[in-house]
Amino acid sequence: MTALVLQARLDSSRLYRKALLPLDGRPLISLVMEALKTVPGDLHILACPEDSFREFLPLAEAEGFELVSGLKEDVLGRYAQVIRRFSPDRIIRATGDNPFVFADAAAAINQEGTELGADYAGYSGLPYGAGVESVSAEALLRAEREAAAQAEREHVCPYLYGHPEWFLLHRPLAPLIWREPSLRLTVDTPEDYQQAQALSQALTKAAPGRARYRGETIIGISKRLFRETGGLS
């Protein structure tokens, strides 16, 4: 069983409460969840800090996501909590500041990781903010037991790829249709947010429905906007 787990919070320092900022008429986090629902999985879960639970609850329910809360600084612990509660074999890890995640690339890397039996799988060469990580539940539980550094707890997967002698890692270069490492699609600053507003509106007009979440579509429209406005890079 595969669980897609989206981590999000409200108190980001560079762009406060960005998860609730409006993007094309909806909260940003709702667009992230909508995109991730098109990725094959048995469960879709939003994992947040305890102080964000109440505000995220109606948004998660509206998108059909389970909501799990835990300690703010121990994101790895939240993932372990999800595993113990729902018993998935595999986790697709996504983050709440990426409304332009490539759903097709997410499905592909998870399939590759599953077929290889990899403890960790993730593409390199994608735009910043377009990718997910596919991780075995067993490997995450081991990391949760053993990882001590703050960065290992906050960023979830560094303990795994920091120990290739213990874990089977699959980190291939992304296929050419999704490979655009110079493109920034995450929303972490006010400038990112302005660019995201323009891109989201353009996607709504040019790529309705599931086409909106295809990596090739997002890259193509992003490049067109960059040529026209110079605002995406």
C-alpha positions as CSV (number, residue, x, y, z in Angstrom):
1,M,0.0,0.0,0.0
2,T,1.3,3.4,-1.0
3,A,0.5,6.6,1.0
4,L,1.2,10.0,-0.4
5,V,2.1,12.3,2.5
6,L,2.2,16.0,2.1
7,Q,4.0,18.0,4.8
8,A,2.9,21.6,5.4
9,R,3.0,24.3,8.0
10,L,1.7,27.9,8.5
11,D,4.6,29.7,10.1
12,S,7.2,29.8,7.3
13,S,9.6,32.6,8.0
14,R,10.2,34.0,4.4
15,L,6.6,34.0,3.4
16,Y,4.3,33.7,6.4
17,R,1.2,31.6,6.1
18,K,2.0,30.9,2.5
19,A,0.0,27.7,2.5
20,L,-3.2,29.8,2.8
21,L,-2.3,32.5,0.3
22,P,-4.8,32.7,-2.6
23,L,-3.6,31.1,-5.8
24,D,-6.0,31.3,-8.8
25,G,-8.9,31.8,-6.4
26,R,-8.0,29.0,-3.9
27,P,-5.6,28.5,-1.0
28,L,-2.2,27.5,-2.3
29,I,-2.2,24.2,-0.2
30,S,-5.5,23.2,-1.9
31,L,-3.9,23.4,-5.3
32,V,-1.0,21.3,-4.1
33,M,-3.5,18.7,-2.8
34,E,-5.5,18.8,-6.0
35,A,-2.3,18.1,-8.0
36,L,-1.3,15.2,-5.7
37,K,-4.6,13.5,-5.9
38,T,-3.8,12.7,-9.6
39,V,-0.8,10.7,-8.4
40,P,-1.7,7.0,-7.9
41,G,-1.8,6.0,-4.3
42,D,-4.0,4.2,-1.7
43,L,-4.0,7.0,0.8
44,H,-3.5,10.8,0.6
45,I,-2.5,12.4,3.9
46,L,-1.6,16.0,5.0
47,A,0.9,15.9,7.9
48,C,1.2,19.2,9.8
49,P,2.3,20.7,13.1
50,E,-0.2,20.6,15.9
51,D,-0.6,24.4,15.8
52,S,-1.8,24.2,12.2
53,F,-4.3,21.4,12.6
54,R,-7.5,23.5,13.1
55,E,-6.9,25.7,10.0
56,F,-5.8,22.8,7.7
57,L,-8.7,20.5,8.7
58,P,-11.5,21.9,6.5
59,L,-9.1,22.2,3.5
60,A,-7.9,18.6,3.9
61,E,-11.4,17.3,4.2
62,A,-12.5,19.2,1.1
63,E,-9.7,17.5,-0.9
64,G,-10.3,14.0,0.6
65,F,-7.0,14.0,2.5
66,E,-6.5,12.5,6.0
67,L,-5.0,15.0,8.4
68,V,-2.3,14.0,10.9
69,S,-0.5,16.4,13.3
70,G,2.7,16.1,15.2
71,L,5.7,18.0,16.6
72,K,6.6,21.1,14.6
73,E,10.4,20.6,14.4
74,D,10.2,16.8,14.0
75,V,8.8,16.3,10.5
76,L,10.4,12.8,10.3
77,G,8.5,11.9,13.4
78,R,5.3,12.9,11.7
79,Y,6.0,10.5,8.8
80,A,6.7,7.7,11.3
81,Q,3.4,8.5,13.0
82,V,1.6,8.2,9.6
83,I,3.3,4.8,9.0
84,R,2.4,3.5,12.4
85,R,-1.2,4.6,12.0
86,F,-2.0,3.5,8.5
87,S,0.7,0.8,7.8
88,P,1.7,1.7,4.2
89,D,4.6,-0.1,2.6
90,R,5.7,2.9,0.7
91,I,5.6,6.7,1.1
92,I,5.5,9.4,-1.6
93,R,6.8,12.5,0.2
94,A,5.7,15.9,-1.0
95,T,5.9,19.4,0.4
96,G,3.2,22.1,0.7
97,D,5.1,24.9,-1.0
98,N,5.1,23.2,-4.5
99,P,1.8,23.9,-6.3
100,F,3.4,22.9,-9.6
101,V,4.6,19.4,-8.7
102,F,4.8,17.1,-11.7
103,A,2.2,14.5,-11.1
104,D,3.4,12.3,-13.9
105,A,7.0,12.4,-12.8
106,A,5.9,11.6,-9.2
107,A,4.0,8.5,-10.4
108,A,7.0,7.5,-12.5
109,I,9.7,7.8,-9.8
110,N,7.5,5.9,-7.3
111,Q,6.9,3.1,-9.8
112,E,10.7,2.9,-10.4
113,G,11.5,2.9,-6.7
114,T,8.9,0.2,-6.0
115,E,10.0,-2.1,-8.8
116,L,13.6,-1.8,-7.7
117,G,12.8,-2.2,-4.1
118,A,14.7,1.0,-3.4
119,D,14.7,2.5,0.1
120,Y,14.9,5.9,-1.5
121,A,14.0,7.1,-5.0
122,G,14.1,10.7,-6.4
123,Y,14.9,12.3,-9.8
124,S,17.6,14.8,-10.2
125,G,17.4,17.6,-12.8
126,L,13.8,18.5,-12.3
127,P,12.8,22.2,-11.8
128,Y,13.2,23.2,-8.2
129,G,9.8,22.5,-6.6
130,A,8.6,20.0,-9.1
131,G,9.6,16.7,-7.6
132,V,8.7,14.3,-4.8
133,E,10.6,11.5,-3.0
134,S,9.5,7.8,-2.9
135,V,10.7,6.0,0.2
136,S,10.1,2.7,1.8
137,A,8.2,2.8,5.1
138,E,10.7,0.5,6.7
139,A,13.6,2.8,5.8
140,L,11.8,5.8,7.2
141,L,11.1,4.0,10.5
142,R,14.7,3.2,10.8
143,A,15.7,6.8,10.1
144,E,13.2,7.9,12.7
145,R,14.8,5.6,15.3
146,E,18.4,6.5,14.5
147,A,18.5,10.1,13.1
148,A,19.7,12.6,15.7
149,A,20.7,15.7,13.8
150,Q,18.1,18.5,13.5
151,A,18.5,18.7,9.7
152,E,17.8,14.9,9.5
153,R,14.6,15.3,11.5
154,E,13.4,18.5,9.8
155,H,14.1,17.4,6.2
156,V,13.1,13.7,6.5
157,C,15.3,12.0,4.0
158,P,18.9,13.2,4.6
159,Y,19.6,10.3,6.9
160,L,18.8,7.9,4.1
161,Y,20.9,9.4,1.3
162,G,23.6,10.2,3.8
163,H,24.1,6.5,4.4
164,P,24.4,4.7,1.0
165,E,26.1,1.8,2.8
166,W,22.8,1.0,4.6
167,F,20.1,2.0,2.1
168,L,19.4,1.2,-1.5
169,L,19.3,4.6,-3.2
170,H,17.9,5.3,-6.7
171,R,18.7,8.8,-7.8
172,P,18.6,8.9,-11.6
173,L,18.6,11.9,-13.9
174,A,15.1,12.8,-14.9
175,P,13.9,12.0,-18.4
176,L,14.4,14.8,-20.9
177,I,10.8,15.9,-21.0
178,W,10.9,16.9,-17.3
179,R,14.6,18.0,-17.1
180,E,14.8,21.8,-16.5
181,P,17.0,22.3,-13.4
182,S,17.3,26.1,-13.9
183,L,13.6,26.6,-13.5
184,R,12.3,27.5,-10.1
185,L,8.7,26.5,-9.4
186,T,8.5,26.5,-5.6
187,V,6.8,29.2,-3.5
188,D,9.2,30.3,-0.7
189,T,9.4,34.1,-1.2
190,P,7.2,37.0,-2.2
191,E,8.8,37.0,-5.6
192,D,8.1,33.2,-6.0
193,Y,4.5,33.9,-5.0
194,Q,4.1,36.6,-7.7
195,Q,5.5,34.2,-10.3
196,A,3.2,31.4,-9.1
197,Q,0.1,33.6,-9.5
198,A,1.0,34.3,-13.1
199,L,1.8,30.7,-13.9
200,S,-1.3,29.3,-12.2
201,Q,-3.6,31.6,-14.1
202,A,-1.8,30.7,-17.4
203,L,-2.2,27.0,-16.6
204,T,-5.9,27.4,-15.9
205,K,-6.4,29.1,-19.3
206,A,-4.2,26.8,-21.4
207,A,-4.3,23.4,-19.6
208,P,-7.6,22.6,-18.0
209,G,-8.2,19.4,-16.1
210,R,-5.4,16.8,-15.5
211,A,-3.2,18.4,-18.2
212,R,-2.4,21.1,-15.7
213,Y,-0.3,18.6,-13.7
214,R,1.8,17.3,-16.4
215,G,5.5,18.3,-16.2
216,E,5.9,18.9,-19.9
217,T,2.9,21.3,-19.9
218,I,4.2,23.2,-16.9
219,I,7.6,23.6,-18.3
220,G,6.3,24.8,-21.7
221,I,4.0,27.4,-20.2
222,S,6.7,28.5,-17.7
223,K,9.1,29.1,-20.6
224,R,6.5,31.1,-22.5
225,L,5.9,33.3,-19.5
226,F,9.6,33.8,-19.1
227,R,10.0,35.0,-22.7
228,E,7.0,37.3,-22.4
229,T,7.7,38.8,-18.9
230,G,11.2,37.9,-17.8
231,G,9.7,37.0,-14.5
232,L,10.3,33.2,-14.3
233,S,13.8,31.9,-13.8
